[in-house]
Amino acid sequence: MRDNYDFSKATRNPYAKHLKKQVTLRLDHDTLDYFKALAAQNGVPYQTLINLYLRDCATSGKKLVFR
């Protein structure tokens, strides 16, 4: 590795702002603990795991049933 890198001619990724969007979610303690434990078992960050789960729900068209 070099001691210094020259980024003076670097350009920003024009698609980076479309990749992820920061949001605030209010989750129950039990729900958050569940995803944190599951993430620890699988060696991934819990926010990534929640994103993967929500993406799976969205792409498969899962509907929540209220009773």
Gaussian input, Z-matrix of N, CA and C with variables (Angstrom, degrees):
# hf/3-21g

backbone

0 1
 N
 C     1     B1
 C     2     B2     1     A1
 N     3     B3     2     A2     1     D1
 C     4     B4     3     A3     2     D2
 C     5     B5     4     A4     3     D3
 N     6     B6     5     A5     4     D4
 C     7     B7     6     A6     5     D5
 C     8     B8     7     A7     6     D6
 N     9     B9     8     A8     7     D7
 C    10    B10     9     A9     8     D8
 C    11    B11    10    A10     9     D9
 N    12    B12    11    A11    10    D10
 C    13    B13    12    A12    11    D11
 C    14    B14    13    A13    12    D12
 N    15    B15    14    A14    13    D13
 C    16    B16    15    A15    14    D14
 C    17    B17    16    A16    15    D15
 N    18    B18    17    A17    16    D16
 C    19    B19    18    A18    17    D17
 C    20    B20    19    A19    18    D18
 N    21    B21    20    A20    19    D19
 C    22    B22    21    A21    20    D20
 C    23    B23    22    A22    21    D21
 N    24    B24    23    A23    22    D22
 C    25    B25    24    A24    23    D23
 C    26    B26    25    A25    24    D24
 N    27    B27    26    A26    25    D25
 C    28    B28    27    A27    26    D26
 C    29    B29    28    A28    27    D27
 N    30    B30    29    A29    28    D28
 C    31    B31    30    A30    29    D29
 C    32    B32    31    A31    30    D30
 N    33    B33    32    A32    31    D31
 C    34    B34    33    A33    32    D32
 C    35    B35    34    A34    33    D33
 N    36    B36    35    A35    34    D34
 C    37    B37    36    A36    35    D35
 C    38    B38    37    A37    36    D36
 N    39    B39    38    A38    37    D37
 C    40    B40    39    A39    38    D38
 C    41    B41    40    A40    39    D39
 N    42    B42    41    A41    40    D40
 C    43    B43    42    A42    41    D41
 C    44    B44    43    A43    42    D42
 N    45    B45    44    A44    43    D43
 C    46    B46    45    A45    44    D44
 C    47    B47    46    A46    45    D45
 N    48    B48    47    A47    46    D46
 C    49    B49    48    A48    47    D47
 C    50    B50    49    A49    48    D48
 N    51    B51    50    A50    49    D49
 C    52    B52    51    A51    50    D50
 C    53    B53    52    A52    51    D51
 N    54    B54    53    A53    52    D52
 C    55    B55    54    A54    53    D53
 C    56    B56    55    A55    54    D54
 N    57    B57    56    A56    55    D55
 C    58    B58    57    A57    56    D56
 C    59    B59    58    A58    57    D57
 N    60    B60    59    A59    58    D58
 C    61    B61    60    A60    59    D59
 C    62    B62    61    A61    60    D60
 N    63    B63    62    A62    61    D61
 C    64    B64    63    A63    62    D62
 C    65    B65    64    A64    63    D63
 N    66    B66    65    A65    64    D64
 C    67    B67    66    A66    65    D65
 C    68    B68    67    A67    66    D66
 N    69    B69    68    A68    67    D67
 C    70    B70    69    A69    68    D68
 C    71    B71    70    A70    69    D69
 N    72    B72    71    A71    70    D70
 C    73    B73    72    A72    71    D71
 C    74    B74    73    A73    72    D72
 N    75    B75    74    A74    73    D73
 C    76    B76    75    A75    74    D74
 C    77    B77    76    A76    75    D75
 N    78    B78    77    A77    76    D76
 C    79    B79    78    A78    77    D77
 C    80    B80    79    A79    78    D78
 N    81    B81    80    A80    79    D79
 C    82    B82    81    A81    80    D80
 C    83    B83    82    A82    81    D81
 N    84    B84    83    A83    82    D82
 C    85    B85    84    A84    83    D83
 C    86    B86    85    A85    84    D84
 N    87    B87    86    A86    85    D85
 C    88    B88    87    A87    86    D86
 C    89    B89    88    A88    87    D87
 N    90    B90    89    A89    88    D88
 C    91    B91    90    A90    89    D89
 C    92    B92    91    A91    90    D90
 N    93    B93    92    A92    91    D91
 C    94    B94    93    A93    92    D92
 C    95    B95    94    A94    93    D93
 N    96    B96    95    A95    94    D94
 C    97    B97    96    A96    95    D95
 C    98    B98    97    A97    96    D96
 N    99    B99    98    A98    97    D97
 C   100   B100    99    A99    98    D98
 C   101   B101   100   A100    99    D99
 N   102   B102   101   A101   100   D100
 C   103   B103   102   A102   101   D101
 C   104   B104   103   A103   102   D102
 N   105   B105   104   A104   103   D103
 C   106   B106   105   A105   104   D104
 C   107   B107   106   A106   105   D105
 N   108   B108   107   A107   106   D106
 C   109   B109   108   A108   107   D107
 C   110   B110   109   A109   108   D108
 N   111   B111   110   A110   109   D109
 C   112   B112   111   A111   110   D110
 C   113   B113   112   A112   111   D111
 N   114   B114   113   A113   112   D112
 C   115   B115   114   A114   113   D113
 C   116   B116   115   A115   114   D114
 N   117   B117   116   A116   115   D115
 C   118   B118   117   A117   116   D116
 C   119   B119   118   A118   117   D117
 N   120   B120   119   A119   118   D118
 C   121   B121   120   A120   119   D119
 C   122   B122   121   A121   120   D120
 N   123   B123   122   A122   121   D121
 C   124   B124   123   A123   122   D122
 C   125   B125   124   A124   123   D123
 N   126   B126   125   A125   124   D124
 C   127   B127   126   A126   125   D125
 C   128   B128   127   A127   126   D126
 N   129   B129   128   A128   127   D127
 C   130   B130   129   A129   128   D128
 C   131   B131   130   A130   129   D129
 N   132   B132   131   A131   130   D130
 C   133   B133   132   A132   131   D131
 C   134   B134   133   A133   132   D132
 N   135   B135   134   A134   133   D133
 C   136   B136   135   A135   134   D134
 C   137   B137   136   A136   135   D135
 N   138   B138   137   A137   136   D136
 C   139   B139   138   A138   137   D137
 C   140   B140   139   A139   138   D138
 N   141   B141   140   A140   139   D139
 C   142   B142   141   A141   140   D140
 C   143   B143   142   A142   141   D141
 N   144   B144   143   A143   142   D142
 C   145   B145   144   A144   143   D143
 C   146   B146   145   A145   144   D144
 N   147   B147   146   A146   145   D145
 C   148   B148   147   A147   146   D146
 C   149   B149   148   A148   147   D147
 N   150   B150   149   A149   148   D148
 C   151   B151   150   A150   149   D149
 C   152   B152   151   A151   150   D150
 N   153   B153   152   A152   151   D151
 C   154   B154   153   A153   152   D152
 C   155   B155   154   A154   153   D153
 N   156   B156   155   A155   154   D154
 C   157   B157   156   A156   155   D155
 C   158   B158   157   A157   156   D156
 N   159   B159   158   A158   157   D157
 C   160   B160   159   A159   158   D158
 C   161   B161   160   A160   159   D159
 N   162   B162   161   A161   160   D160
 C   163   B163   162   A162   161   D161
 C   164   B164   163   A163   162   D162
 N   165   B165   164   A164   163   D163
 C   166   B166   165   A165   164   D164
 C   167   B167   166   A166   165   D165
 N   168   B168   167   A167   166   D166
 C   169   B169   168   A168   167   D167
 C   170   B170   169   A169   168   D168
 N   171   B171   170   A170   169   D169
 C   172   B172   171   A171   170   D170
 C   173   B173   172   A172   171   D171
 N   174   B174   173   A173   172   D172
 C   175   B175   174   A174   173   D173
 C   176   B176   175   A175   174   D174
 N   177   B177   176   A176   175   D175
 C   178   B178   177   A177   176   D176
 C   179   B179   178   A178   177   D177
 N   180   B180   179   A179   178   D178
 C   181   B181   180   A180   179   D179
 C   182   B182   181   A181   180   D180
 N   183   B183   182   A182   181   D181
 C   184   B184   183   A183   182   D182
 C   185   B185   184   A184   183   D183
 N   186   B186   185   A185   184   D184
 C   187   B187   186   A186   185   D185
 C   188   B188   187   A187   186   D186
 N   189   B189   188   A188   187   D187
 C   190   B190   189   A189   188   D188
 C   191   B191   190   A190   189   D189
 N   192   B192   191   A191   190   D190
 C   193   B193   192   A192   191   D191
 C   194   B194   193   A193   192   D192
 N   195   B195   194   A194   193   D193
 C   196   B196   195   A195   194   D194
 C   197   B197   196   A196   195   D195
 N   198   B198   197   A197   196   D196
 C   199   B199   198   A198   197   D197
 C   200   B200   199   A199   198   D198

   B1=1.4450
   B2=1.5207
   B3=1.2996
   B4=1.4489
   B5=1.5243
   B6=1.3254
   B7=1.4608
   B8=1.5243
   B9=1.3267
   B10=1.4658
   B11=1.5228
   B12=1.3030
   B13=1.4572
   B14=1.5234
   B15=1.3220
   B16=1.4603
   B17=1.5295
   B18=1.3271
   B19=1.4570
   B20=1.5214
   B21=1.3232
   B22=1.4630
   B23=1.5313
   B24=1.3128
   B25=1.4628
   B26=1.5363
   B27=1.3005
   B28=1.4624
   B29=1.5264
   B30=1.3102
   B31=1.4632
   B32=1.5242
   B33=1.3190
   B34=1.4591
   B35=1.5224
   B36=1.3079
   B37=1.4523
   B38=1.5264
   B39=1.3357
   B40=1.4689
   B41=1.5255
   B42=1.3064
   B43=1.4614
   B44=1.5225
   B45=1.3173
   B46=1.4631
   B47=1.5169
   B48=1.3206
   B49=1.4551
   B50=1.5271
   B51=1.3239
   B52=1.4614
   B53=1.5298
   B54=1.3128
   B55=1.4572
   B56=1.5195
   B57=1.2942
   B58=1.4679
   B59=1.5110
   B60=1.3247
   B61=1.4537
   B62=1.5248
   B63=1.3037
   B64=1.4550
   B65=1.5202
   B66=1.3350
   B67=1.4617
   B68=1.5185
   B69=1.3105
   B70=1.4538
   B71=1.5188
   B72=1.3143
   B73=1.4570
   B74=1.5172
   B75=1.2988
   B76=1.4574
   B77=1.5222
   B78=1.3291
   B79=1.4561
   B80=1.5190
   B81=1.3333
   B82=1.4606
   B83=1.5228
   B84=1.3189
   B85=1.4670
   B86=1.5212
   B87=1.3304
   B88=1.4639
   B89=1.5274
   B90=1.3196
   B91=1.4655
   B92=1.5201
   B93=1.3081
   B94=1.4537
   B95=1.5288
   B96=1.3229
   B97=1.4656
   B98=1.5230
   B99=1.3364
   B100=1.4684
   B101=1.5320
   B102=1.3370
   B103=1.4572
   B104=1.5268
   B105=1.3224
   B106=1.4663
   B107=1.5228
   B108=1.3354
   B109=1.4661
   B110=1.5231
   B111=1.3255
   B112=1.4632
   B113=1.5261
   B114=1.3143
   B115=1.4645
   B116=1.5285
   B117=1.3216
   B118=1.4690
   B119=1.5270
   B120=1.3308
   B121=1.4709
   B122=1.5192
   B123=1.3268
   B124=1.4586
   B125=1.5235
   B126=1.3252
   B127=1.4553
   B128=1.5224
   B129=1.3318
   B130=1.4647
   B131=1.5216
   B132=1.3181
   B133=1.4626
   B134=1.5316
   B135=1.3215
   B136=1.4587
   B137=1.5239
   B138=1.3284
   B139=1.4611
   B140=1.5283
   B141=1.3231
   B142=1.4554
   B143=1.5160
   B144=1.3183
   B145=1.4606
   B146=1.5267
   B147=1.3220
   B148=1.4627
   B149=1.5205
   B150=1.3342
   B151=1.4660
   B152=1.5250
   B153=1.3306
   B154=1.4684
   B155=1.5249
   B156=1.3280
   B157=1.4608
   B158=1.5226
   B159=1.3273
   B160=1.4611
   B161=1.5307
   B162=1.3305
   B163=1.4642
   B164=1.5217
   B165=1.3416
   B166=1.4621
   B167=1.5295
   B168=1.3195
   B169=1.4713
   B170=1.5259
   B171=1.3238
   B172=1.4648
   B173=1.5246
   B174=1.3233
   B175=1.4587
   B176=1.5162
   B177=1.3236
   B178=1.4733
   B179=1.5322
   B180=1.3209
   B181=1.4588
   B182=1.5163
   B183=1.3291
   B184=1.4611
   B185=1.5144
   B186=1.3132
   B187=1.4659
   B188=1.5186
   B189=1.3047
   B190=1.4561
   B191=1.5228
   B192=1.3286
   B193=1.4580
   B194=1.5168
   B195=1.3304
   B196=1.4656
   B197=1.5160
   B198=1.3152
   B199=1.4728
   B200=1.4902
   A1=109.92
   A2=114.77
   A3=120.27
   A4=110.30
   A5=115.00
   A6=119.42
   A7=110.66
   A8=116.91
   A9=122.57
   A10=109.75
   A11=115.75
   A12=121.77
   A13=108.68
   A14=116.10
   A15=121.53
   A16=109.34
   A17=117.00
   A18=122.30
   A19=111.75
   A20=117.73
   A21=120.77
   A22=112.27
   A23=118.36
   A24=121.54
   A25=112.05
   A26=116.93
   A27=121.04
   A28=110.74
   A29=115.77
   A30=121.11
   A31=108.98
   A32=115.99
   A33=120.43
   A34=110.10
   A35=115.75
   A36=121.51
   A37=108.26
   A38=118.90
   A39=119.98
   A40=112.75
   A41=118.22
   A42=121.76
   A43=113.01
   A44=117.80
   A45=121.70
   A46=112.13
   A47=118.51
   A48=119.93
   A49=112.33
   A50=117.37
   A51=121.10
   A52=112.31
   A53=117.34
   A54=120.29
   A55=112.58
   A56=117.69
   A57=122.75
   A58=109.14
   A59=115.24
   A60=120.65
   A61=107.61
   A62=115.91
   A63=120.76
   A64=109.39
   A65=116.00
   A66=122.60
   A67=109.10
   A68=115.63
   A69=121.17
   A70=108.31
   A71=116.50
   A72=122.15
   A73=109.21
   A74=116.10
   A75=120.56
   A76=107.31
   A77=115.91
   A78=122.04
   A79=110.09
   A80=116.02
   A81=120.69
   A82=109.36
   A83=116.08
   A84=120.26
   A85=110.90
   A86=117.03
   A87=120.62
   A88=111.50
   A89=116.37
   A90=120.94
   A91=110.33
   A92=116.75
   A93=120.86
   A94=111.13
   A95=117.28
   A96=121.26
   A97=111.22
   A98=116.26
   A99=121.02
   A100=110.52
   A101=116.46
   A102=119.99
   A103=111.96
   A104=117.81
   A105=119.90
   A106=111.00
   A107=117.06
   A108=120.73
   A109=110.72
   A110=116.66
   A111=121.07
   A112=110.82
   A113=116.40
   A114=120.78
   A115=110.63
   A116=116.76
   A117=120.23
   A118=110.79
   A119=117.08
   A120=121.03
   A121=111.74
   A122=115.96
   A123=120.60
   A124=113.61
   A125=116.97
   A126=120.89
   A127=114.32
   A128=116.74
   A129=121.18
   A130=108.80
   A131=118.69
   A132=119.95
   A133=110.78
   A134=116.60
   A135=119.65
   A136=112.09
   A137=118.03
   A138=120.12
   A139=110.85
   A140=116.71
   A141=121.13
   A142=110.36
   A143=116.81
   A144=121.36
   A145=111.26
   A146=117.16
   A147=120.76
   A148=109.78
   A149=117.50
   A150=121.21
   A151=110.90
   A152=117.22
   A153=120.46
   A154=111.51
   A155=116.42
   A156=120.43
   A157=110.86
   A158=116.64
   A159=120.34
   A160=111.35
   A161=116.68
   A162=119.95
   A163=110.77
   A164=116.80
   A165=120.94
   A166=110.55
   A167=116.81
   A168=120.58
   A169=110.73
   A170=116.70
   A171=120.91
   A172=112.00
   A173=118.19
   A174=120.73
   A175=112.19
   A176=117.55
   A177=119.56
   A178=111.53
   A179=117.64
   A180=120.88
   A181=113.58
   A182=117.22
   A183=120.19
   A184=110.52
   A185=115.42
   A186=121.56
   A187=108.93
   A188=116.15
   A189=122.22
   A190=107.81
   A191=115.91
   A192=120.85
   A193=108.89
   A194=115.92
   A195=121.43
   A196=108.38
   A197=115.20
   A198=119.24
   A199=110.31
   D1=150.80
   D2=177.57
   D3=-82.21
   D4=157.63
   D5=174.92
   D6=-74.32
   D7=-34.99
   D8=-178.09
   D9=-135.46
   D10=147.61
   D11=175.45
   D12=-123.19
   D13=144.49
   D14=-179.09
   D15=-101.44
   D16=107.76
   D17=178.66
   D18=-104.58
   D19=16.96
   D20=-176.02
   D21=-65.50
   D22=-26.70
   D23=-179.82
   D24=-104.38
   D25=9.94
   D26=-179.47
   D27=-74.38
   D28=151.04
   D29=176.31
   D30=-120.98
   D31=150.75
   D32=178.77
   D33=-73.51
   D34=150.29
   D35=175.49
   D36=-71.03
   D37=117.57
   D38=-177.17
   D39=-70.05
   D40=-15.46
   D41=-178.10
   D42=-97.68
   D43=-6.28
   D44=-174.29
   D45=-60.51
   D46=-38.76
   D47=-177.88
   D48=-70.15
   D49=-15.39
   D50=179.65
   D51=-93.39
   D52=-7.60
   D53=-176.26
   D54=-75.89
   D55=-48.45
   D56=-178.21
   D57=-138.82
   D58=152.26
   D59=176.06
   D60=-129.73
   D61=130.77
   D62=-179.56
   D63=-79.00
   D64=128.53
   D65=176.87
   D66=-134.38
   D67=164.40
   D68=175.86
   D69=-111.84
   D70=127.15
   D71=177.64
   D72=-119.84
   D73=141.05
   D74=173.58
   D75=-102.17
   D76=114.25
   D77=-177.61
   D78=-116.74
   D79=147.91
   D80=174.45
   D81=-64.02
   D82=151.76
   D83=178.64
   D84=-58.72
   D85=-41.95
   D86=-178.71
   D87=-63.25
   D88=-40.78
   D89=179.72
   D90=-65.07
   D91=-45.89
   D92=-179.75
   D93=-65.04
   D94=-41.80
   D95=177.51
   D96=-61.23
   D97=-38.91
   D98=178.79
   D99=-61.11
   D100=-50.32
   D101=-178.00
   D102=-68.69
   D103=-33.91
   D104=177.13
   D105=-66.42
   D106=-41.68
   D107=178.74
   D108=-65.94
   D109=-43.63
   D110=179.15
   D111=-64.17
   D112=-38.87
   D113=178.53
   D114=-65.89
   D115=-40.76
   D116=179.26
   D117=-63.66
   D118=-38.42
   D119=178.43
   D120=-63.96
   D121=-34.62
   D122=-175.60
   D123=-98.55
   D124=-4.68
   D125=176.67
   D126=71.47
   D127=33.36
   D128=176.75
   D129=-125.99
   D130=156.10
   D131=175.53
   D132=-64.90
   D133=144.43
   D134=-175.88
   D135=-65.20
   D136=-31.28
   D137=178.27
   D138=-67.06
   D139=-36.25
   D140=175.81
   D141=-65.12
   D142=-41.51
   D143=179.54
   D144=-63.79
   D145=-43.76
   D146=177.78
   D147=-62.68
   D148=-42.16
   D149=178.59
   D150=-62.11
   D151=-43.49
   D152=178.72
   D153=-62.30
   D154=-41.16
   D155=179.84
   D156=-65.19
   D157=-46.18
   D158=-179.70
   D159=-65.79
   D160=-38.14
   D161=177.01
   D162=-63.21
   D163=-41.48
   D164=177.88
   D165=-61.44
   D166=-42.77
   D167=177.75
   D168=-61.88
   D169=-43.20
   D170=-177.68
   D171=-68.31
   D172=-42.82
   D173=-177.24
   D174=-73.70
   D175=-31.28
   D176=179.94
   D177=-88.35
   D178=-6.89
   D179=176.78
   D180=73.50
   D181=28.87
   D182=179.10
   D183=-62.57
   D184=137.89
   D185=178.14
   D186=-115.37
   D187=140.29
   D188=178.04
   D189=-84.68
   D190=132.87
   D191=-179.89
   D192=-101.81
   D193=117.57
   D194=177.75
   D195=-94.26
   D196=131.66
   D197=179.32
   D198=-121.14

